[in-house]
Amino acid sequence: MAAHLLPAKPIHYLTGFLTNDDAMLDAEDKAVLIVGAGPTGLTMANLLARMEVPFMLIDKAPHPSRESKAFGVHARSLEIFHQLGIAHKAVEAGNVDNTVHMLSREKEIAAIRVNKILPGKTMYPYFLVLPQNKLEELLVDSLHKYDEKIYWQHRLTGIREEQDYLLATIEGVTGEVQELKFSYLLGCDGASSLVREQGGFKYKGKTFSPTFYLADAELDWRLPHGDIYFTIAPGHLSIIFSFREKNKYRIFNFLNTLSQKPEENISGDQFQEILDTNPYLEKQLKQPDWLSVYKIHARITDQFQKGNIFLAGDAAHVHSPVGGQGMNTGIQDAYNLAWKLKLVLRGLVSPALLASYHEERYTIARTLHNTTDRYFQLMISRGRASDFFRLNVFPRLFQLVTKIGWIRNKVFMRVSQLAIHYKSGSLSKASPHKQFFSNGPKAGERAPYVSVWHAGRATVTHALLRCTHFTLFVVANAGEGEPACTPAEVLKADTGFPLDVFKLHARENKLFMDAYGVKSRAMFLIRPDGHIAYKSSRIEFSEIRKYLEQLSLDTFQIK
């Protein structure tokens, strides 16, 4: 659905952003309105631009955020940024060479290096410390490659859903109001989402009762820069992350019962008083760049979709900071939805496919709500029992993670979000023929990262995936496989689906066969977001055709 607008006035630029100089919206033929230019909205905009889906991106702020806010980027998000061509820039701008230390009662309980915590599982086997504003800069710069604009200081003030389009009312820089037509509206506008409010979504949860404190500052202490520190003392819990800049840190104070606690604003001296309750941090704070007093919330909306309105990121769910899941979950929301919008807008699939967004992503957010948020509540609770847990039980659990390999791998696969799956989802299918797959990935899981030999050269599976296309891996013995790609190419042409086909000879790809659980031959259809859509132990392209054609049927439904 094209967007119709009032006559546009000239647009002026300043370092790539729209200025406040009487700019009017330029929304010709835009199918999607994205509200919110944070990490989720910017990721969505970059994905849609790469997929050649016309969109408009607005934000009520006058300019990009200058505050660091969130700061942790997990492996799965870096895999998404690899698809956008910015992962290497993010790694260069942040800090990945770090060790996590547990410090309690003036001694180190345990430590674990996380710069290569998942070797062989991903291109990015580490945790990246990168301030949110730096990540947003990279995403904005990437968006400029597509000649896309960000309309700063433009606010959504109303939504009306008509029979075949959405009518969005947008207030501009100088107070001018425009009504624009779009096919879809994406609310990526944070915890105080106007889209959620205007769309009538319910938003339930709670606010954690203590007040929390954070600072971006220099520390003059005896511990080496570059690492991550959990510091625990009676009545005190802080976590310190090293930024790339020398002696620059993000300091979270989650618990202190031994000092006065400002409720609104905080000074450097007051923050130091809080830190003084921990012997590691006593008299160490230097030159704070940013100080904040804040509340932590755990909330989730009842629906991620209502008609043609979608919520993503903090607009749909907010979480405690345990594991750094919040921003990364929003980035994956965008990754899940973007390719589905593209296929629907191209007329290749039924609009009913879009219901799979709520089906798949709500489950993930609800799981986080029931796990990390509850664990955080336990960590910050007050009283003797909670102090005993923090000082005695939690350090022992941390030691188990550092010492026992299978526990460590399981924890970090979950924290890195590489273990996220949609196995029970409507889009995850497998052939009824079960001659293999006993140890391989199931439909709905992330396609494993593994070395492969293809077309006379060594590469990895994830280098062959594209966020704009389905990918079909056909693995068979040399004699069986040579003619197999011809019907695959016919399948690609007949269905009209964007599809890349890769024939892998079984004898040359033992690592692939082991990782994917293949005994002799198989087909794996990978979704544009890197999850397995369909798998079969037979080279029968009619099965793939049937799967894709079902997505386009008017009778297609999400279960």
ZASEVEX-644738 format. One record per residue (C-alpha): residue in one letter; z, x, y. Coordinates in steps of 0.02 Angstrom, whole numbers, padded with zeros to 5 digits, always signed. Layout:
% residues N
AZXY/...
This chain:
% residues 559
M+00000+00000+00000/A-00053+00080+00163/A+00072+00088+00305/H+00017+00004+00468/L+00089+00063+00632/L+00086+00053+00819/P-00034+00168+00913/A+00032+00346+00899/K+00077+00454+01048/P+00052+00643+01049/I+00174+00740+00939/H+00247+00904+01001/Y+00311+01043+00889/L+00452+01168+00899/T+00467+01294+00756/G+00387+01169+00638/F+00499+01020+00677/L+00464+00866+00780/T+00551+00877+00947/N+00634+00735+01041/D+00490+00724+01166/D+00439+00542+01144/A+00370+00569+00968/M+00301+00414+00881/L+00276+00393+00696/D+00113+00445+00617/A+00116+00345+00455/E-00066+00308+00416/D-00090+00270+00231/K+00086+00319+00178/A+00140+00237+00016/V+00320+00299+00010/L+00456+00308+00141/I+00590+00439+00108/V+00749+00418+00210/G+00854+00577+00219/A+00797+00758+00234/G+00936+00841+00135/P+00908+00933-00030/T+00866+00773-00126/G+00745+00703+00003/L+00663+00871+00034/T+00641+00900-00153/M+00563+00727-00169/A+00448+00760-00021/N+00390+00927-00093/L+00357+00848-00263/L+00258+00703-00190/A+00160+00823-00080/R+00118+00929-00232/M+00065+00771-00324/E-00041+00715-00175/V+00060+00555-00152/P+00061+00502+00032/F+00236+00484+00104/M+00338+00485+00265/L+00504+00577+00280/I+00630+00527+00414/D+00808+00581+00455/K+00928+00516+00587/A+00991+00693+00625/P+00912+00786+00772/H+00875+00940+00668/P+00910+01019+00497/S+01092+01049+00454/R+01164+01214+00512/E+01319+01198+00403/S+01327+01276+00230/K+01397+01118+00143/A+01353+01130-00042/F+01316+01305-00103/G+01286+01313-00291/V+01114+01301-00372/H+01108+01285-00561/A+00975+01344-00684/R+00894+01173-00705/S+00871+01155-00517/L+00794+01329-00510/E+00672+01276-00646/I+00621+01131-00533/F+00604+01249-00384/H+00495+01360-00494/Q+00375+01214-00506/L+00376+01207-00315/G+00349+01395-00298/I+00513+01432-00208/A+00634+01485-00348/H+00607+01670-00317/K+00640+01647-00131/A+00801+01553-00168/V+00861+01692-00283/E+00819+01824-00153/A+00916+01729-00019/G+01071+01701-00125/N+01191+01788-00242/V+01170+01786-00431/D+01257+01948-00480/N+01429+01876-00502/T+01579+01869-00618/V+01702+01724-00626/H+01884+01781-00620/M+02038+01680-00661/L+02187+01744-00560/S+02361+01675-00591/R+02535+01738-00551/E+02467+01896-00469/K+02365+01952-00619/E+02193+01923-00691/I+02198+01808-00842/A+02014+01821-00891/A+01841+01854-00821/I+01664+01811-00873/R+01499+01873-00807/V+01381+01730-00764/N+01229+01827-00702/K+01149+01819-00876/I+01253+01686-00959/L+01110+01598-01050/P+00986+01733-01103/G+00831+01665-01187/K+00868+01485-01134/T+00787+01483-00962/M+00695+01589-00834/Y+00853+01579-00728/P+01005+01618-00838/Y+01132+01623-00697/F+01224+01527-00562/L+01151+01550-00387/V+01269+01548-00238/L+01160+01488-00095/P+01220+01384+00054/Q+01139+01213+00067/N+01067+01248+00240/K+00977+01402+00172/L+00906+01299+00029/E+00849+01165+00150/E+00760+01298+00254/L+00660+01350+00101/L+00615+01170+00059/V+00562+01135+00239/D+00455+01292+00243/S+00377+01240+00077/L+00337+01068+00147/H+00243+01145+00293/K+00115+01215+00170/Y+00057+01037+00142/D+00046+00999+00329/E+00182+00868+00309/K+00296+00817+00453/I+00482+00780+00455/Y+00527+00647+00581/W+00697+00700+00646/Q+00805+00581+00747/H+00721+00428+00670/R+00837+00298+00595/L+00806+00157+00473/T+00878-00002+00549/G+00809-00137+00435/I+00721-00174+00271/R+00627-00332+00224/E+00547-00350+00053/E+00387-00450+00058/Q+00284-00506-00091/D+00183-00346-00111/Y+00259-00223+00012/L+00417-00169+00103/L+00433-00188+00291/A+00542-00049+00363/T+00608-00055+00541/I+00629+00120+00612/E+00707+00169+00778/G+00635+00328+00853/V+00691+00467+00967/T+00686+00373+01131/G+00740+00205+01060/E+00566+00140+01021/V+00561+00026+00869/Q+00420+00014+00743/E+00393-00095+00590/L+00296-00006+00453/K+00233-00061+00283/F+00266+00043+00127/S+00251+00016-00059/Y+00414+00105-00100/L+00572+00156-00008/L+00681+00301-00067/G+00859+00314-00002/C+00906+00498-00003/D+01018+00479+00148/G+01187+00531+00080/A+01355+00453+00046/S+01347+00342+00201/S+01173+00282+00154/L+01092+00154+00270/V+00964+00117+00134/R+01104+00073+00013/E+01186-00037+00144/Q+01025-00122+00199/G+00969-00145+00019/G+01130-00232-00033/F+01181-00107-00168/K+01363-00105-00225/Y+01452+00063-00213/K+01613+00079-00312/G+01736+00219-00341/K+01882+00303-00257/T+01936+00434-00133/F+02047+00574-00200/S+02213+00561-00110/P+02250+00739-00051/T+02163+00813+00100/F+02058+00966+00060/Y+02012+01117+00164/L+01867+01236+00165/A+01808+01385+00265/D+01660+01500+00276/A+01741+01662+00329/E+01767+01847+00303/L+01909+01901+00191/D+01991+02071+00205/W+02064+02083+00031/R+02076+02202-00115/L+01958+02110-00233/P+01773+02158-00242/H+01644+02058-00147/G+01506+01973-00248/D+01609+01874-00372/I+01691+01702-00393/Y+01880+01684-00399/F+01994+01545-00461/T+02164+01582-00382/I+02312+01485-00450/A+02493+01491-00397/P+02635+01364-00403/G+02583+01222-00290/H+02419+01307-00246/L+02238+01304-00306/S+02093+01388-00216/I+01918+01440-00267/I+01824+01577-00176/F+01636+01607-00187/S+01549+01763-00122/F+01398+01737-00011/R+01260+01866-00006/E+01320+01938+00160/K+01450+02076+00141/N+01629+02009+00139/K+01571+01830+00177/Y+01651+01694+00070/R+01662+01507+00045/I+01846+01464+00022/F+01899+01297-00052/N+02082+01249-00049/F+02108+01101-00165/L+02296+01100-00177/N+02443+01162-00076/T+02615+01086-00077/L+02708+01226+00012/S+02639+01218+00189/Q+02603+01091+00325/K+02436+01004+00301/P+02331+00954+00452/E+02245+00787+00423/E+02096+00799+00541/N+02058+00967+00622/I+02116+01139+00568/S+02128+01306+00655/G+02106+01478+00580/D+02294+01509+00592/Q+02331+01345+00502/F+02206+01386+00365/Q+02287+01557+00343/E+02457+01474+00328/I+02388+01372+00183/L+02315+01528+00101/D+02480+01621+00122/T+02554+01515-00018/N+02448+01619-00138/P+02488+01806-00149/Y+02304+01853-00170/L+02258+01772-00005/E+02407+01813+00105/K+02356+01875+00278/Q+02175+01902+00225/L+02072+01777+00327/K+01957+01856+00457/Q+01832+01778+00578/P+01803+01602+00506/D+01627+01539+00544/W+01663+01360+00492/L+01823+01266+00455/S+01832+01089+00389/V+01959+00959+00335/Y+01883+00833+00217/K+01908+00701+00085/I+01827+00706-00086/H+01754+00546-00158/A+01696+00491-00329/R+01581+00341-00314/I+01428+00269-00398/T+01314+00124-00356/D+01285-00017-00479/Q+01096+00004-00478/F+00982+00150-00435/Q+00837+00029-00408/K+00818-00144-00332/G+00638-00201-00329/N+00542-00065-00238/I+00696+00017-00163/F+00772+00170-00248/L+00928+00272-00218/A+00946+00457-00260/G+01074+00594-00234/D+01234+00555-00139/A+01162+00387-00087/A+01177+00336-00271/H+01324+00440-00330/V+01452+00562-00260/H+01562+00674-00365/S+01705+00795-00357/P+01652+00978-00333/V+01696+01026-00512/G+01550+01124-00584/G+01444+01106-00428/Q+01356+00954-00503/G+01327+00842-00351/M+01181+00922-00258/N+01099+00977-00420/T+01107+00802-00491/G+01019+00734-00336/I+00881+00863-00356/Q+00856+00805-00535/D+00853+00623-00477/A+00702+00667-00370/Y+00620+00761-00514/N+00641+00611-00629/L+00568+00484-00507/A+00426+00576-00420/W+00303+00584-00565/K+00333+00402-00610/L+00291+00348-00432/K+00132+00451-00439/L+00071+00369-00601/V+00111+00194-00537/L+00026+00222-00369/R-00128+00291-00459/G-00135+00134-00566/L-00115+00232-00728/V+00045+00147-00786/S+00134-00018-00767/P+00258-00030-00621/A+00385-00074-00756/L+00392+00113-00794/L+00495+00136-00636/A+00642+00045-00715/S+00664+00198-00826/Y+00730+00290-00673/H+00890+00188-00670/E+00899+00187-00860/E+00894+00377-00870/R+00980+00437-00713/Y+01120+00309-00701/T+01181+00365-00872/I+01190+00545-00813/A+01285+00501-00654/R+01405+00387-00748/T+01442+00526-00873/L+01484+00645-00730/H+01593+00511-00652/N+01690+00493-00815/T+01708+00679-00852/T+01707+00803-00707/D+01785+00680-00585/R+01928+00641-00703/Y+01953+00824-00741/F+01962+00859-00555/Q+02096+00726-00536/L+02198+00815-00668/M+02177+00983-00580/I+02237+00921-00410/S+02378+00806-00466/R+02554+00848-00411/G+02713+00864-00511/R+02786+00974-00645/A+02668+00919-00782/S+02514+00955-00676/D+02585+01123-00620/F+02614+01167-00803/F+02433+01121-00844/R+02363+01225-00701/L+02471+01377-00732/N+02472+01378-00922/V+02343+01265-01006/F+02193+01287-00891/P+02197+01479-00898/R+02203+01473-01088/L+02054+01356-01093/F+01962+01476-00979/Q+02003+01619-01098/L+01928+01520-01243/V+01766+01500-01146/T+01758+01687-01112/K+01795+01740-01291/I+01709+01614-01407/G+01520+01618-01396/W+01475+01443-01456/I+01603+01364-01338/R+01538+01470-01194/N+01357+01423-01229/K+01398+01238-01243/V+01497+01238-01081/F+01363+01330-00983/M+01220+01227-01053/R+01311+01074-00986/V+01363+01148-00819/S+01189+01219-00788/Q+01119+01045-00825/L+00999+01117-00955/A+01079+01004-01085/I+01039+00843-00992/H+00933+00728-01100/Y+00862+00553-01111/K+00863+00538-01301/S+00913+00354-01300/G+00788+00310-01163/S+00639+00193-01181/L+00515+00333-01145/S+00576+00447-01286/K+00476+00420-01445/A+00445+00511-01608/S+00323+00486-01751/P+00398+00397-01902/H+00339+00545-02007/K+00492+00658-02021/Q+00432+00809-02119/F+00515+00923-01992/F+00625+00915-01836/S+00790+00929-01929/N+00845+01070-01813/G+00720+01048-01673/P+00739+00960-01506/K+00733+00771-01504/A+00621+00665-01395/G+00705+00649-01226/E+00777+00824-01226/R+00718+00961-01109/A+00575+01057-01186/P+00648+01223-01248/Y+00606+01382-01155/V+00531+01507-01277/S+00401+01645-01284/V+00228+01594-01346/W+00061+01676-01380/H-00084+01579-01308/A-00265+01622-01267/G-00239+01804-01311/R-00087+01835-01202/A+00101+01820-01206/T+00185+01692-01095/V+00328+01565-01103/T+00323+01378-01128/H+00392+01339-00955/A+00254+01439-00872/L+00130+01317-00950/L+00217+01160-00885/R+00166+01076-00722/C+00262+00942-00627/T+00096+00857-00590/H+00039+00841-00772/F+00090+00794-00946/T+00079+00942-01065/L+00026+00930-01247/F+00075+01072-01364/V-00026+01070-01525/V+00039+01193-01654/A-00051+01216-01821/N-00121+01347-01938/A-00282+01429-01881/G-00393+01334-02002/E-00320+01166-01958/G-00308+01186-01772/E-00478+01244-01710/P-00558+01072-01697/A-00397+00990-01643/C-00417+01020-01457/T-00586+00934-01448/P-00513+00760-01479/A-00370+00811-01366/E-00492+00840-01223/V-00574+00672-01261/L-00401+00593-01255/K-00373+00672-01085/A-00537+00604-01018/D-00519+00430-01095/T-00342+00392-01037/G-00361+00463-00862/F-00186+00538-00874/P-00162+00710-00797/L-00143+00810-00958/D-00143+00996-01002/V-00176+01038-01185/F-00120+01201-01266/K-00166+01248-01444/L-00039+01367-01521/H-00078+01454-01686/A+00071+01439-01801/R+00060+01616-01870/E+00066+01691-01694/N+00206+01579-01633/K+00354+01597-01750/L+00475+01591-01603/F+00401+01425-01544/M+00408+01351-01718/D+00591+01401-01740/A+00642+01338-01568/Y+00550+01172-01588/G+00595+01147-01772/V+00416+01153-01836/K+00379+01190-02020/S+00189+01195-02019/R+00107+01085-01886/A+00160+00972-01744/M+00119+00894-01576/F+00238+00887-01428/L+00196+00783-01275/I+00299+00846-01127/R+00329+00738-00974/P+00294+00806-00799/D+00482+00831-00777/G+00491+00944-00930/H+00570+00823-01055/I+00492+00785-01224/A+00407+00615-01217/Y+00337+00608-01394/K+00331+00719-01547/S+00245+00708-01713/S+00229+00816-01868/R+00047+00763-01886/I-00105+00814-01783/E-00155+00635-01747/F-00211+00614-01568/S-00217+00426-01590/E-00027+00431-01585/I-00029+00514-01414/R-00162+00393-01353/K-00057+00245-01411/Y+00098+00314-01324/L+00008+00337-01158/E-00084+00171-01168/Q+00080+00078-01197/L+00143+00141-01030/S-00002+00054-00943/L+00015-00116-01027/D+00071-00263-00922/T+00190-00305-01064/F+00275-00134-01057/Q+00462-00152-01032/I+00613-00040-01022/K+00732-00089-01161/
